[in-house]
Amino acid sequence: MNSGRKLGMVLLGAMLGTAAAMSVARAAEPPLKVGLLEDVSGDLAFMGMPKLHGSQLAVEEINKSGGILGRQIELIHLDPQGDNARYQEFGRRLLNRDKVDVLIGGITSASREALRPIVDRTSTPYFYTNQYEGGVCDASMVSMGAVPEQQFSTLIPWMVEKFGKKVYVIAADYNFGQISAEWNRKIMKDLGGEVVGEEFIPLGVSQFAQTIQNIQKAKPDWLLTINVGAAQDSFFEQAAAANLNLPMGSSIKVMLGFEHKRFKPPALNNMHATANWFEEIDTPEANEFKKRWHAKFPDELYINDMGYNAYNALYMYKALVEKAKSTKLEDMRKAIAAGDACIDAPEGKVCIDPKSQHTSHRMRLISVGPKHEVTVEKDYGVIQPYWLGEIGCDLTKKNEKDQYTPSHLPKKS
Amino acid sequence: MSAEVFSLFYQFADVFAFLILSAAGLAIVFGMMGVINMAHGEFIMCGAYVTVGLVNLGVPLAIAQILAAVTAGLIGVLVEFLVVRRFYKRPLDSLLATWGLSLIVTQSMLLIVGSAVRGIGTPEGSFAIGDYTFSTYRLVLFGCAVAVLAGLYIIFMKTRFGVIARATMQNAAMAKALGARTGRIYAISFGIGTGLAGLCGALYAPTMTLIPTMGATFVVESFVTVVIGGANVLLGTAPAAVFLAMIRMALNASYGQIIGQIGMLVAVIVIIRVLPEGLSSVLVRRGR
């Protein structure tokens, strides 16, 4: 295996100079190795399973249509079971032992931050496929999901206008929840709104009677729910049982956790979210994509946006490698820097922003009704991931390998 | 004002019910029998899944919950016969064996049933006092917790089985010499313990997300309650739950869930340091 791979590299190296030789080398070339780290057991398995499925579907489609630069893709999936230490262990194994050409995956922001330093020590590209709290300025990482300027800058003003200026936040107590809450504070301040309460919940907590009363005491106009995981999702059922009955907004509910499919109506009634993907999108491209997915995975409860982004990640990788005519990170970065790294995704055309290596998305604001029906309230069109570029992150010039937040901005040089 | 007072009681009752229901089964299996049952959470999960499965088949919720508890109890008897029985003299090995069982069960459930099951919804019913609205079902849970304590008291203190069971736990050889069928006593006690775990899962099933690892959210609280309660089910677990519920409720209300959880665990550390035998050691001594 190893000697065959070396032979392949020698062949590849010798032939890169002559473009005509590509077709000759095709038969001899080893497959591209794609390392995938997704939780398919543990507390987040229900979200991770569609991510594995999306990756498998994309690999199958790409392989059927001739692979990438004529090379087939070999998907190596490991299950870190929601454990950050295992993310690091398996990440090292994929990068150093299996020598994958690209690493994809990670669900929580904690797992991504656990992986990133390990990826940064190699020259392997890494695709993070979730929506997240934003701010990672790292040349090794391409982010496929939506970020706060696409999700919160749209959702929060809409919620304030529609429901009022007082918000109560319940957030998971780790980097995603903390930084998302910081975004909410910043945007609410700009809007002249008021955060009447913030509660950070340890992961794994499932009982919310006290939280529900704290909310009633604070009398907010609406709730920002950025609680994470199956245990914390019990909040919705318990809030509905206590007749809390407040409008809710979120960057992760419905399209990501498909709570509207997992809970009995009307627990998710009056939930709002901004998303680049949700299964209810009704366009010809989206419907075609859903059909292919459900044909391969008939038991899928819901095609969530993580799974969708994971599917896109492989096509984006394909586009970048083919543009760069190389699987090397530096060549791919040059392709990104050219500014036209785009794919035609089921949501429409999505492109990678050269400064931040984050992805543009067509954002829609959706709401959930009493029977858990999903309706599109507003279509924002394509929104660029502009924030990192505005605050001075420019990966075409400098690789800062840092994560910025509204309270942690790059030093002015 | 009355709303605030009722709210305090409601929050206390809510935490108390959670602690008692999740710990009652473990109090028998671990507290009395000394079996470190790492699969306790999986019996809770079993109760929850059976409940939801039966409700989806059209069985009324209350009956489904009783059947779920019975199912968990019967599975417990079977597990006792096949696995736990071999480890009564090796408590640390029982930890490994039941932990292995727990891993096998969660992974099998994931493979067979899938990563998420649609919930059944909490029974309708809420009421308002002042500015607050409350879920009626949470008070039902409190009632069930009190009923479980009363039931355990009657079974272990007032029945012939209870006397023999307590004798067996204290000195199995002597009880056997006096004619008690200790093997059967152990199996039934273990079954009651896992049945109560199943009941916990059954009662919380409508209020939670069902995933194969859901038992884990109960396990820390249940072990903590039993450990600081000590060996006596009634004189240990119940006061331990009252004590922990008071601390957690007060801190949750003033400082939020994080401090509530930290405060509860700090209290546990202090108690184990001061009273290594648990609360019941003090209470039982006083009582004599």
Interface residues (C-beta under 8 A of the other chain):
Chain A: V40 S41 G42 D43 A45 F46 G48 M49 D173 E199 F200 I201 P202 G204 V205 S206 Q207 A209 Q210 T211 Q213 N214 Q216 K217 K219 A230 A231 D233 S234 E237 Q238 A240 A241 A242 N243 L244 N245 K261 R262 F263 K264 P265 A267 D299 L301
Chain B: S7 Y10 Q11 D14 V15 F18 T106 Q107 L110 G114 S115 A116 V117 R118 G119 I120 G121 T122 G125 S126 A128 D131 Y132 T133 F134 S135 Y137 R138 P206 T207 M208 T209 I211 P212 T213 M214 A216 T217 M249 N252 A253 G256 Q257 I258 G260 Q261
